[in-house]
């Protein structure tokens, strides 16, 4: 089976509001879910979403390693982001029947460590993407003694 997605327009949203950027990501994920449906491996959705966003002119980093320190201990491979879009939005992908509460907490932890505002948790395993889509907002300001002393993205 060879599915050919329609070619969306190329965009440059580096300076656009965060809502525009998350809207583009969500719209792209909706098309992919409609075309492919649920049940594939997470890595398939990651590859397709990444490529689709890049075709729209967005900078996407896959499996981004983030190092951080806590209480004087360094964690060089402390976490991996599924996707980091435009250096501003974390996208955590799942392909499971139902999300667990820990999945949203995981994204919030990533946002706090990265000092970012918004993340998307997208479950391609849900029957409809509306069921599997969660926008997570980091409302906490970094404190002088936060959860992690600092986070450093590794290239």
DSSP file (Angstrom, degrees, kcal/mol; ACC not computed):
  #  RESIDUE AA STRUCTURE BP1 BP2  ACC     N-H-->O    O-->H-N    N-H-->O    O-->H-N    TCO  KAPPA ALPHA  PHI   PSI    X-CA   Y-CA   Z-CA
    1    1 A X              0   0    0      0, 0.0     2,-0.6     0, 0.0     0, 0.0   0.000 360.0 360.0 360.0 127.3    0.0    0.0    0.0
    2    2 A X        -     0   0    0      2,-0.0     2,-0.5     0, 0.0     0, 0.0  -0.902 360.0-170.3-119.7 102.0    1.5    3.3   -1.1
    3    3 A X        -     0   0    0     -2,-0.6     2,-0.6    33,-0.0    32,-0.0  -0.790   5.0-160.8 -93.2 130.2   -0.2    6.3    0.6
    4    4 A X        -     0   0    0     -2,-0.5     2,-0.1    31,-0.0     3,-0.1  -0.932  10.5-146.6-112.8 110.5    0.8    9.7   -0.8
    5    5 A X        -     0   0    0     -2,-0.6     2,-0.1     1,-0.1    27,-0.0  -0.400  27.5-102.3 -72.1 151.8    0.1   12.7    1.5
    6    6 A X        -     0   0    0      1,-0.1     2,-0.8    -2,-0.1    -1,-0.1  -0.466  40.5-107.3 -69.5 147.7   -0.9   16.0    0.0
    7    7 A X        -     0   0    0     -2,-0.1    -1,-0.1    -3,-0.1     2,-0.1  -0.672  35.2-151.9 -82.1 110.5    2.0   18.4   -0.1
    8    8 A X        -     0   0    0     -2,-0.8     2,-0.0     1,-0.1    -3,-0.0  -0.398  30.1 -88.8 -76.8 159.5    1.3   21.1    2.6
    9    9 A X        -     0   0    0      1,-0.1     2,-0.3    -2,-0.1    -1,-0.1  -0.352  42.8-109.9 -66.6 148.0    2.7   24.6    2.1
   10   10 A X        -     0   0    0     -3,-0.1     2,-0.3    47,-0.1    47,-0.3  -0.609  41.8-171.3 -77.8 137.6    6.2   25.3    3.5
   11   11 A X        -     0   0    0     45,-6.0     2,-0.4    -2,-0.3    -1,-0.0  -0.885  24.6-153.7-128.7 157.5    6.2   27.6    6.5
   12   12 A X        +     0   0    0     -2,-0.3     3,-0.2     1,-0.1    46,-0.1  -0.935  25.6 159.3-130.9 110.6    8.7   29.5    8.6
   13   13 A X    >   +     0   0    0     -2,-0.4     3,-1.4    44,-0.2     8,-0.1   0.115  28.4 122.7-120.7  21.1    7.4   30.0   12.1
   14   14 A X  T 3  S+     0   0    0      1,-0.3    -1,-0.1     7,-0.0     7,-0.0   0.848  90.1  31.9 -53.4 -36.4   10.5   30.7   14.1
   15   15 A X  T 3  S+     0   0    0     -3,-0.2    -1,-0.3     2,-0.0    -2,-0.1   0.373  98.9 109.6-103.4   3.5    9.2   34.0   15.3
   16   16 A X  S <  S-     0   0    0     -3,-1.4    -3,-0.1     1,-0.1     5,-0.1  -0.352  81.5 -84.6 -77.5 159.4    5.5   33.1   15.3
   17   17 A X    >>  -     0   0    0      1,-0.1     4,-1.6    -2,-0.1     3,-0.8  -0.254  38.9-113.9 -59.9 152.1    3.4   32.7   18.4
   18   18 A X  H 3> S+     0   0    0      1,-0.3     4,-2.7     2,-0.2     5,-0.2   0.814 114.9  61.2 -59.3 -32.3    3.7   29.3   20.1
   19   19 A X  H 3> S+     0   0    0      1,-0.2     4,-2.0     2,-0.2    -1,-0.3   0.869 102.3  51.3 -65.6 -35.5    0.0   28.6   19.3
   20   20 A X  H <> S+     0   0    0     -3,-0.8     4,-2.0     2,-0.2    -1,-0.2   0.921 111.4  48.2 -64.2 -43.1    0.7   28.9   15.6
   21   21 A X  H  X S+     0   0    0     -4,-1.6     4,-2.0     2,-0.2    -2,-0.2   0.933 113.0  45.6 -64.9 -47.6    3.5   26.4   15.9
   22   22 A X  H  X S+     0   0    0     -4,-2.7     4,-2.7     1,-0.2    -1,-0.2   0.862 110.1  56.9 -65.5 -33.3    1.5   23.9   17.9
   23   23 A X  H  X S+     0   0    0     -4,-2.0     4,-2.7    -5,-0.2    -1,-0.2   0.904 106.4  48.6 -61.9 -41.6   -1.4   24.3   15.5
   24   24 A X  H  X S+     0   0    0     -4,-2.0     4,-2.2     2,-0.2    -2,-0.2   0.916 112.4  48.6 -63.9 -43.6    0.8   23.3   12.6
   25   25 A X  H  X S+     0   0    0     -4,-2.0     4,-2.4     2,-0.2    -2,-0.2   0.931 113.7  46.4 -62.4 -45.9    2.1   20.3   14.5
   26   26 A X  H  X S+     0   0    0     -4,-2.7     4,-2.5     2,-0.2    -2,-0.2   0.929 111.6  50.5 -64.2 -46.4   -1.4   19.2   15.4
   27   27 A X  H  X S+     0   0    0     -4,-2.7     4,-1.8     1,-0.2    -1,-0.2   0.907 112.1  48.2 -58.0 -42.0   -2.8   19.7   11.9
   28   28 A X  H  X S+     0   0    0     -4,-2.2     4,-2.0     1,-0.2    -1,-0.2   0.909 111.1  49.9 -65.9 -42.4    0.1   17.6   10.5
   29   29 A X  H  X S+     0   0    0     -4,-2.4     4,-2.7     1,-0.2     5,-0.2   0.878 107.4  55.3 -63.9 -37.8   -0.5   14.8   13.1
   30   30 A X  H  X S+     0   0    0     -4,-2.5     4,-2.4     2,-0.2    -1,-0.2   0.911 108.0  48.3 -61.6 -42.8   -4.2   14.8   12.2
   31   31 A X  H  X S+     0   0    0     -4,-1.8     4,-2.6     2,-0.2    -1,-0.2   0.922 112.5  48.7 -63.4 -43.9   -3.5   14.2    8.6
   32   32 A X  H  X>S+     0   0    0     -4,-2.0     4,-3.1     2,-0.2     5,-0.5   0.923 112.3  47.9 -63.4 -44.5   -1.0   11.4    9.4
   33   33 A X  H  X5S+     0   0    0     -4,-2.7     4,-1.9     1,-0.2    -1,-0.2   0.899 112.9  49.1 -63.8 -40.3   -3.5    9.7   11.8
   34   34 A X  H  <5S+     0   0    0     -4,-2.4    -2,-0.2    -5,-0.2    -1,-0.2   0.914 117.7  40.7 -63.9 -42.5   -6.2   10.0    9.2
   35   35 A X  H  <5S+     0   0    0     -4,-2.6    -2,-0.2    -5,-0.2    -1,-0.2   0.910 130.2  24.1 -74.2 -43.6   -4.0    8.5    6.4
   36   36 A X  H  <5S-     0   0    0     -4,-3.1    -3,-0.2    -5,-0.2    -2,-0.2   0.764  92.9-153.4 -96.7 -28.6   -2.2    5.8    8.4
   37   37 A X     << -     0   0    0     -4,-1.9     3,-0.4    -5,-0.5    -1,-0.1  -0.096  34.1 -51.1  76.3 176.7   -4.7    5.1   11.2
   38   38 A X  S    S+     0   0    0     89,-0.2    87,-0.2     1,-0.2    57,-0.1  -0.339 100.7  59.5 -81.3 165.4   -3.7    3.7   14.6
   39   39 A X        +     0   0    0      1,-0.3    -1,-0.2    85,-0.2     2,-0.1   0.338  66.8 117.7 106.3  -6.2   -1.7    0.6   15.4
   40   40 A X  S    S-     0   0    0     -3,-0.4    -1,-0.3    84,-0.2    84,-0.1  -0.410  74.6 -80.4 -85.9 169.9    1.7    1.2   13.9
   41   41 A X    >>  -     0   0    0      1,-0.1     4,-1.4    -2,-0.1     3,-0.9  -0.362  35.9-119.7 -66.7 148.5    5.0    1.4   15.8
   42   42 A X  H 3> S+     0   0    0      1,-0.3     4,-2.5     2,-0.2     5,-0.2   0.864 113.0  61.5 -54.9 -38.4    5.8    4.7   17.5
   43   43 A X  H 3> S+     0   0    0      1,-0.2     4,-2.2     2,-0.2    -1,-0.3   0.817 100.0  54.4 -62.9 -30.6    8.9    5.0   15.4
   44   44 A X  H <> S+     0   0    0     -3,-0.9     4,-2.5     2,-0.2    -1,-0.2   0.950 110.4  44.8 -66.8 -48.7    6.9    5.0   12.2
   45   45 A X  H  X S+     0   0    0     -4,-1.4     4,-2.9     1,-0.2     5,-0.3   0.885 112.2  53.7 -62.9 -38.0    4.8    7.9   13.4
   46   46 A X  H  X S+     0   0    0     -4,-2.5     4,-2.4     2,-0.2     5,-0.2   0.937 111.1  45.0 -61.5 -47.0    7.9    9.7   14.6
   47   47 A X  H  X S+     0   0    0     -4,-2.2     4,-2.3     2,-0.2    -2,-0.2   0.930 116.8  44.5 -62.6 -46.6    9.6    9.4   11.2
   48   48 A X  H  X S+     0   0    0     -4,-2.5     4,-2.5     2,-0.2    -2,-0.2   0.915 115.2  47.1 -68.1 -43.6    6.5   10.4    9.2
   49   49 A X  H  X S+     0   0    0     -4,-2.9     4,-2.5    -5,-0.2     5,-0.2   0.922 112.6  50.2 -64.4 -43.6    5.7   13.4   11.5
   50   50 A X  H  X S+     0   0    0     -4,-2.4     4,-2.3    -5,-0.3    -2,-0.2   0.946 113.4  44.8 -59.1 -49.5    9.3   14.6   11.5
   51   51 A X  H  X S+     0   0    0     -4,-2.3     4,-2.2    -5,-0.2    -1,-0.2   0.900 112.7  51.5 -63.6 -41.0    9.5   14.4    7.7
   52   52 A X  H  X S+     0   0    0     -4,-2.5     4,-0.8     2,-0.2    -1,-0.2   0.898 111.2  47.4 -64.2 -40.4    6.1   16.1    7.2
   53   53 A X  H  <>S+     0   0    0     -4,-2.5     5,-2.2     1,-0.2     3,-0.4   0.891 110.7  51.9 -68.4 -39.1    7.0   19.0    9.6
   54   54 A X  H ><5S+     0   0    0     -4,-2.3     3,-1.9     1,-0.2    -2,-0.2   0.889 105.2  56.1 -63.3 -38.5   10.4   19.4    7.8
   55   55 A X  H 3<5S+     0   0    0     -4,-2.2    -1,-0.2     1,-0.3    -2,-0.2   0.751 102.4  56.9 -64.8 -22.8    8.6   19.6    4.5
   56   56 A X  T 3<5S-     0   0    0     -4,-0.8   -45,-6.0    -3,-0.4    -1,-0.3   0.358 128.4-100.4 -88.9   6.0    6.5   22.4    5.9
   57   57 A X  T < 5S+     0   0    0     -3,-1.9     2,-0.3     1,-0.3    -3,-0.2   0.595  77.3 137.1  91.8  12.0    9.8   24.3    6.6
   58   58 A X      < -     0   0    0     -5,-2.2     2,-0.6   -46,-0.1    -1,-0.3  -0.661  55.9-122.3 -93.9 148.1   10.1   23.5   10.3
   59   59 A X        -     0   0    0     -2,-0.3    27,-3.6     2,-0.0     2,-0.4  -0.799  36.4-176.6 -87.2 121.2   13.4   22.6   12.1
   60   60 A X  E     -A   85   0A   0     -2,-0.6     2,-0.5    25,-0.2    25,-0.2  -0.978  15.3-163.7-126.2 129.8   12.8   19.2   13.8
   61   61 A X  E     -A   84   0A   0     23,-2.1    23,-2.0    -2,-0.4     3,-0.4  -0.958  13.9-151.7-111.8 128.5   15.3   17.3   16.0
   62   62 A X  E    S-A   83   0A   0     -2,-0.5    21,-0.2     1,-0.2     3,-0.2  -0.776  71.8  -0.6-101.6 143.2   14.5   13.6   16.6
   63   63 A X  E    S-     0   0A   0     19,-2.1     2,-0.4    -2,-0.3    -1,-0.2   0.895  83.6-166.0  49.3  49.1   15.6   11.6   19.6
   64   64 A X  E     -A   81   0A   0     17,-1.5    17,-2.7    -3,-0.4     2,-0.4  -0.521  11.4-137.5 -71.9 121.1   17.2   14.7   21.1
   65   65 A X  E     -A   80   0A   0     89,-0.5    89,-2.7    -2,-0.4     2,-0.5  -0.654  17.4-164.8 -81.8 132.6   19.5   13.9   24.0
   66   66 A X  E     -AB  79 153A   0     13,-2.6    13,-1.2    -2,-0.4    12,-0.6  -0.978   0.4-162.3-122.2 121.5   19.3   16.2   27.0
   67   67 A X  E     + B   0 152A   0     85,-3.5    85,-4.6    -2,-0.5     2,-0.3  -0.749  16.9 167.8 -96.9 148.0   21.9   16.2   29.7
   68   68 A X  E     -AB  75 151A   0      7,-1.9     7,-3.0    -2,-0.3     2,-0.4  -0.983  26.0-132.0-152.8 164.4   21.3   17.8   33.1
   69   69 A X  E     -AB  74 150A   0     81,-1.8    80,-1.8    -2,-0.3    81,-0.9  -0.917  16.9-176.7-119.1 149.4   22.8   18.0   36.6
   70   70 A X  E >  S-A   73   0A   0      3,-2.5     3,-2.4    -2,-0.4    78,-0.1  -0.962  72.1 -14.0-145.0 125.4   21.0   17.5   39.9
   71   71 A X  T 3  S-     0   0    0     -2,-0.4     3,-0.1     1,-0.3    77,-0.0   0.862 130.0 -50.6  52.1  40.4   22.6   17.9   43.3
   72   72 A X  T 3  S+     0   0    0      1,-0.3     2,-0.4     0, 0.0    -1,-0.3   0.437 113.3 119.7  81.0  -0.9   26.1   17.9   41.7
   73   73 A X  E <   -A   70   0A   0     -3,-2.4    -3,-2.5     2,-0.0     2,-0.4  -0.843  54.4-143.7-100.5 133.7   25.4   14.7   39.7
   74   74 A X  E     -A   69   0A   0     -2,-0.4     2,-0.6    -5,-0.2    -5,-0.2  -0.801  10.5-167.2 -98.3 135.2   25.7   14.9   36.0
   75   75 A X  E >   -A   68   0A   0     -7,-3.0    -7,-1.9    -2,-0.4     3,-1.1  -0.907   4.6-177.6-120.4  99.6   23.3   12.8   33.7
   76   76 A X  E 3  S+     0   0A   0     -2,-0.6     3,-0.1     1,-0.3    -1,-0.1   0.809  88.4  27.8 -70.5 -30.1   24.8   12.9   30.2
   77   77 A X  E 3  S+     0   0A   0      1,-0.1    -1,-0.3    -9,-0.1   -10,-0.2  -0.412  79.7 146.4-124.5  53.3   21.9   10.9   28.7
   78   78 A X  E <   -     0   0A   0     -3,-1.1     2,-0.3   -12,-0.6   -11,-0.2   0.819  69.2 -12.4 -65.0 -34.4   19.3   12.0   31.2
   79   79 A X  E     -A   66   0A   0    -13,-1.2   -13,-2.6    -4,-0.1     2,-0.4  -0.985  56.2-137.4-161.1 161.8   16.4   12.0   28.8
   80   80 A X  E     -A   65   0A   0     -2,-0.3     2,-0.4   -15,-0.2   -15,-0.2  -0.995  15.5-144.8-128.5 126.9   15.5   11.8   25.1
   81   81 A X  E     -A   64   0A   0    -17,-2.7   -17,-1.5    -2,-0.4   -18,-0.3  -0.752   8.6-144.7 -86.7 132.4   12.9   14.0   23.5
   82   82 A X  E    S-     0   0A   0     -2,-0.4   -19,-2.1     1,-0.3     2,-0.4   0.982  84.7  -3.2 -57.6 -55.7   11.0   12.2   20.7
   83   83 A X  E     -AC  62  91A   0      8,-1.5     8,-2.7   -21,-0.2     2,-0.5  -0.999  55.8-166.2-139.0 141.1   10.8   15.5   18.7
   84   84 A X  E     -AC  61  90A   0    -23,-2.0   -23,-2.1    -2,-0.4     2,-0.5  -0.976  20.4-157.7-122.4 114.4   11.9   19.0   19.5
   85   85 A X  E >>  -AC  60  89A   0      4,-2.8     3,-2.4    -2,-0.5     4,-1.9  -0.830  69.6 -20.4-103.3 123.4   10.3   21.4   16.9
   86   86 A X  T 34 S-     0   0    0    -27,-3.6    -1,-0.2    -2,-0.5   -26,-0.1   0.687 109.9 -79.1  56.4  20.6   11.9   24.8   16.3
   87   87 A X  T 34 S+     0   0    0    -28,-0.3    -1,-0.3     2,-0.2     3,-0.1   0.628 127.8  77.8  66.8  12.6   13.7   24.4   19.6
   88   88 A X  T <4 S+     0   0    0     -3,-2.4    30,-0.7     1,-0.2     2,-0.5   0.650  80.6  53.0-126.1 -26.4   10.4   25.5   21.3
   89   89 A X  E  <  -Cd  85 118A   0     -4,-1.9    -4,-2.8    28,-0.1     2,-0.4  -0.969  61.8-149.7-126.4 124.0    7.9   22.6   21.4
   90   90 A X  E     -Cd  84 119A   0     28,-1.3    30,-3.0    -2,-0.5     2,-0.5  -0.759  12.9-164.0 -86.0 131.9    8.5   19.2   22.8
   91   91 A X  E     -Cd  83 120A   0     -8,-2.7    -8,-1.5    -2,-0.4     2,-0.6  -0.965   3.1-169.5-120.3 114.7    6.5   16.5   21.0
   92   92 A X  E     - d   0 121A   0     28,-2.9    30,-2.5    -2,-0.5     2,-0.3  -0.913  12.1-156.1-104.5 122.7    6.2   13.2   22.9
   93   93 A X  E     + d   0 122A   0     -2,-0.6     2,-0.3    28,-0.2    30,-0.2  -0.773  14.6 176.3-104.8 143.4    4.7   10.4   20.8
   94   94 A X  E     - d   0 123A   0     28,-2.5    30,-2.8    -2,-0.3    31,-0.3  -0.944  20.5-165.1-134.8 158.0    3.0    7.2   21.9
   95   95 A X        +     0   0    0     -2,-0.3     2,-0.3    28,-0.2   -53,-0.1  -0.548  47.8 125.2-140.9  71.1    1.2    4.4   20.1
   96   96 A X  S    S-     0   0    0      1,-0.1    29,-0.2   -54,-0.0     3,-0.2  -0.848  70.1-113.7-128.0 160.9   -0.7    2.8   22.9
   97   97 A X  S    S+     0   0    0     -2,-0.3     2,-0.3     1,-0.2    30,-0.2   0.907 100.9   5.5 -62.2 -41.7   -4.4    1.9   23.4
   98   98 A X  S    S-     0   0    0     28,-0.1    -1,-0.2    -3,-0.0     2,-0.1  -0.994  76.9-119.9-147.1 136.7   -4.7    4.3   26.2
   99   99 A X        -     0   0    0     -2,-0.3     2,-0.3    -3,-0.2    24,-0.0  -0.451  25.0-138.7 -72.2 147.1   -2.4    6.9   27.8
  100  100 A X    >>  -     0   0    0     -2,-0.1     3,-1.7     1,-0.1     4,-0.6  -0.725  25.3-110.5 -99.2 155.9   -1.5    6.6   31.4
  101  101 A X  H 3> S+     0   0    0     -2,-0.3     4,-1.5     1,-0.3     3,-0.5   0.811 115.3  66.1 -55.4 -30.5   -1.3    9.7   33.8
  102  102 A X  H 3> S+     0   0    0      1,-0.2     4,-2.4     2,-0.2    -1,-0.3   0.776  88.7  67.1 -64.8 -25.2    2.4    9.3   33.9
  103  103 A X  H <> S+     0   0    0     -3,-1.7     4,-1.6     2,-0.2    -1,-0.2   0.918 103.0  43.7 -64.2 -43.0    2.7   10.2   30.2
  104  104 A X  H  X S+     0   0    0     -4,-0.6     4,-2.2    -3,-0.5    -1,-0.2   0.891 113.2  52.4 -66.7 -39.2    1.5   13.8   30.8
  105  105 A X  H  X S+     0   0    0     -4,-1.5     4,-2.4     1,-0.2    -2,-0.2   0.870 105.2  56.1 -64.3 -36.4    3.8   14.1   33.8
  106  106 A X  H  X S+     0   0    0     -4,-2.4     4,-2.2     2,-0.2    -1,-0.2   0.929 108.0  46.9 -60.1 -47.0    6.7   12.9   31.7
  107  107 A X  H  X S+     0   0    0     -4,-1.6     4,-2.5     1,-0.2    -2,-0.2   0.904 110.9  52.2 -63.6 -41.2    6.2   15.7   29.2
  108  108 A X  H  X S+     0   0    0     -4,-2.2     4,-2.3     2,-0.2    -1,-0.2   0.897 108.4  50.9 -63.0 -40.1    5.8   18.3   32.0
  109  109 A X  H  X S+     0   0    0     -4,-2.4     4,-2.6     2,-0.2     5,-0.2   0.928 110.1  49.9 -61.2 -45.1    9.1   17.1   33.5
  110  110 A X  H  X S+     0   0    0     -4,-2.2     4,-2.1     1,-0.2    -2,-0.2   0.917 110.2  50.8 -59.3 -44.1   10.8   17.5   30.2
  111  111 A X  H  X>S+     0   0    0     -4,-2.5     5,-2.3     1,-0.2     4,-0.9   0.915 111.3  47.8 -60.8 -43.6    9.4   21.0   29.8
  112  112 A X  H  <5S+     0   0    0     -4,-2.3     3,-0.5     1,-0.2    -2,-0.2   0.915 112.2  48.3 -65.7 -43.0   10.6   22.0   33.2
  113  113 A X  H  <5S+     0   0    0     -4,-2.6    -1,-0.2     1,-0.2    -2,-0.2   0.851 118.0  41.5 -65.3 -33.3   14.1   20.6   32.6
  114  114 A X  H  <5S-     0   0    0     -4,-2.1    -1,-0.2    -5,-0.2    -2,-0.2   0.515 105.9-127.2 -91.0  -6.5   14.3   22.4   29.3
  115  115 A X  T  <5 +     0   0    0     -4,-0.9     2,-0.3    -3,-0.5    -3,-0.2   0.905  60.0 146.0  57.3  43.3   12.7   25.6   30.5
  116  116 A X      < -     0   0    0     -5,-2.3    -1,-0.2    -6,-0.2    22,-0.1  -0.736  48.3-141.9-109.6 161.0   10.2   25.4   27.7
  117  117 A X  S    S+     0   0    0    -29,-0.4    21,-3.1    -2,-0.3     2,-0.4   0.876  73.2  30.6 -90.0 -42.3    6.6   26.5   27.8
  118  118 A X  E     +dE  89 137A   0    -30,-0.7   -28,-1.3    19,-0.2     2,-0.3  -0.945  51.4 175.3-133.5 141.7    4.6   24.0   25.7
  119  119 A X  E     -dE  90 136A   0     17,-2.6    17,-3.1    -2,-0.4     2,-0.5  -0.963  19.1-140.7-135.7 156.7    4.7   20.3   24.8
  120  120 A X  E     -dE  91 135A   0    -30,-3.0   -28,-2.9    -2,-0.3     2,-0.6  -0.974   4.1-160.6-119.2 132.3    2.4   18.0   22.9
  121  121 A X  E     -dE  92 134A   0     13,-3.0    13,-2.3    -2,-0.5     2,-0.5  -0.961  17.7-174.5-108.0 115.0    1.6   14.5   23.9
  122  122 A X  E     -dE  93 133A   0    -30,-2.5   -28,-2.5    -2,-0.6     2,-0.8  -0.951  12.4-165.3-120.8 118.3    0.3   12.7   20.8
  123  123 A X  E >   -d   94   0A   0      9,-2.8     3,-1.1    -2,-0.5   -28,-0.2  -0.871   6.9-177.8-104.3 103.6   -1.0    9.1   21.0
  124  124 A X  T 3  S+     0   0    0    -30,-2.8   -85,-0.2    -2,-0.8   -29,-0.2   0.537  76.9  72.7 -75.9  -5.9   -1.4    7.7   17.6
  125  125 A X  T 3  S+     0   0    0    -31,-0.3    -1,-0.2   -87,-0.2   -30,-0.1   0.605  75.0 100.9 -83.3 -11.9   -2.8    4.5   19.1
  126  126 A X  S <  S-     0   0    0     -3,-1.1   -28,-0.1     1,-0.1   -29,-0.1  -0.354  84.4-118.2 -72.2 154.0   -6.1    6.1   19.9
  127  127 A X  S    S+     0   0    0    -30,-0.2     2,-0.4     1,-0.1   -89,-0.2   0.894 103.5  19.9 -60.2 -40.7   -9.1    5.5   17.7
  128  128 A X  S >> S-     0   0    0      1,-0.1     4,-1.0   -91,-0.1     3,-0.7  -0.959  78.0-129.2-126.0 149.6   -9.2    9.2   17.0
  129  129 A X  H 3> S+     0   0    0     -2,-0.4     4,-0.5     1,-0.2    -6,-0.2   0.804 106.2  68.6 -68.5 -25.9   -6.4   11.6   17.4
  130  130 A X  H >4 S+     0   0    0      1,-0.2     3,-0.7     2,-0.2    -1,-0.2   0.888 101.3  47.8 -57.6 -38.1   -8.7   13.9   19.4
  131  131 A X  H <4 S+     0   0    0     -3,-0.7    -1,-0.2     1,-0.2    -2,-0.2   0.820 116.2  44.1 -68.5 -31.6   -8.7   11.3   22.1
  132  132 A X  H 3< S+     0   0    0     -4,-1.0    -9,-2.8    -9,-0.2     2,-0.5   0.252  91.4  97.6-102.4  12.3   -5.0   11.0   22.0
  133  133 A X  E <<  +E  122   0A   0     -3,-0.7     2,-0.4    -4,-0.5   -11,-0.2  -0.896  41.8 170.6-111.3 126.4   -3.9   14.6   21.8
  134  134 A X  E     -E  121   0A   0    -13,-2.3   -13,-3.0    -2,-0.5     2,-0.6  -0.995  20.9-153.5-135.7 128.9   -2.9   16.6   24.9
  135  135 A X  E     -E  120   0A   0     -2,-0.4     2,-0.5   -15,-0.2   -15,-0.2  -0.897  18.1-162.5 -99.1 123.7   -1.3   20.1   25.0
  136  136 A X  E     -E  119   0A   0    -17,-3.1   -17,-2.6    -2,-0.6     2,-0.5  -0.927   1.9-161.1-115.7 129.8    0.8   20.4   28.2
  137  137 A X  E     -E  118   0A   0     -2,-0.5     2,-0.9   -19,-0.2   -19,-0.2  -0.925  13.7-142.3-116.2 131.2    1.8   23.8   29.5
  138  138 A X        +     0   0    0    -21,-3.1    -2,-0.0    -2,-0.5   -29,-0.0  -0.807  25.8 170.3 -89.7 105.6    4.7   24.5   31.9
  139  139 A X        +     0   0    0     -2,-0.9     2,-0.3     2,-0.1    -1,-0.2   0.523  44.6 100.0 -95.9  -6.2    3.4   27.3   34.1
  140  140 A X        -     0   0    0    -23,-0.1     2,-0.3     1,-0.0    -2,-0.0  -0.641  66.6-138.2 -84.6 135.8    6.2   27.1   36.7
  141  141 A X        -     0   0    0     -2,-0.3    -2,-0.1     1,-0.1     2,-0.1  -0.699  35.6 -97.4 -84.7 142.0    9.0   29.6   36.5
  142  142 A X        -     0   0    0     -2,-0.3     2,-0.2     4,-0.1    -1,-0.1  -0.365  42.2-147.7 -60.2 134.6   12.5   28.2   37.1
  143  143 A X    >   -     0   0    0      1,-0.1     3,-0.8    -2,-0.1    -1,-0.1  -0.511  27.1-106.2 -96.9 170.9   13.5   28.7   40.7
  144  144 A X  T 3  S+     0   0    0      1,-0.3     2,-0.1    -2,-0.2    -1,-0.1   0.772 122.8  29.3 -67.7 -23.5   17.0   29.3   42.0
  145  145 A X  T 3  S+     0   0    0      0, 0.0    -1,-0.3     0, 0.0     4,-0.1  -0.571  91.0 157.6-133.2  69.3   16.9   25.7   43.3
  146  146 A X    <   -     0   0    0     -3,-0.8     3,-0.1     2,-0.3    -4,-0.1   0.059  61.5 -75.1 -82.1-166.4   14.6   23.9   40.9
  147  147 A X  S    S+     0   0    0      1,-0.2     2,-0.4     2,-0.1     3,-0.1   0.866 121.7  24.0 -62.1 -37.5   14.2   20.2   40.1
  148  148 A X  S    S-     0   0    0      1,-0.1    -2,-0.3   -36,-0.1   -78,-0.2  -0.986  72.4-138.2-129.6 142.1   17.4   20.3   38.0
  149  149 A X  S    S-     0   0    0    -80,-1.8     2,-0.3    -2,-0.4   -79,-0.2   0.892  83.6 -23.2 -66.8 -38.9   20.2   22.7   38.3
  150  150 A X  E     -B   69   0A   0    -81,-0.9   -81,-1.8    -3,-0.1     2,-0.4  -0.965  55.0-142.1-165.5 157.5   20.5   23.0   34.6
  151  151 A X  E     -B   68   0A   0     -2,-0.3     2,-0.5   -83,-0.2   -83,-0.3  -0.975  13.6-166.2-124.9 140.5   19.7   21.1   31.4
  152  152 A X  E     -B   67   0A   0    -85,-4.6   -85,-3.5    -2,-0.4     2,-0.4  -0.989  16.3-136.7-131.0 125.2   21.9   21.1   28.4
  153  153 A X  E     -B   66   0A   0     -2,-0.5     2,-0.4   -87,-0.2   -87,-0.2  -0.664  19.6-143.3 -81.1 129.8   20.8   19.8   25.0
  154  154 A X              0   0    0    -89,-2.7   -89,-0.5    -2,-0.4    -1,-0.0  -0.778 360.0 360.0 -94.5 137.6   23.4   17.7   23.3
  155  155 A X              0   0    0     -2,-0.4    -1,-0.1   -91,-0.1   -89,-0.1   0.470 360.0 360.0 -79.1 360.0   23.8   18.0   19.6
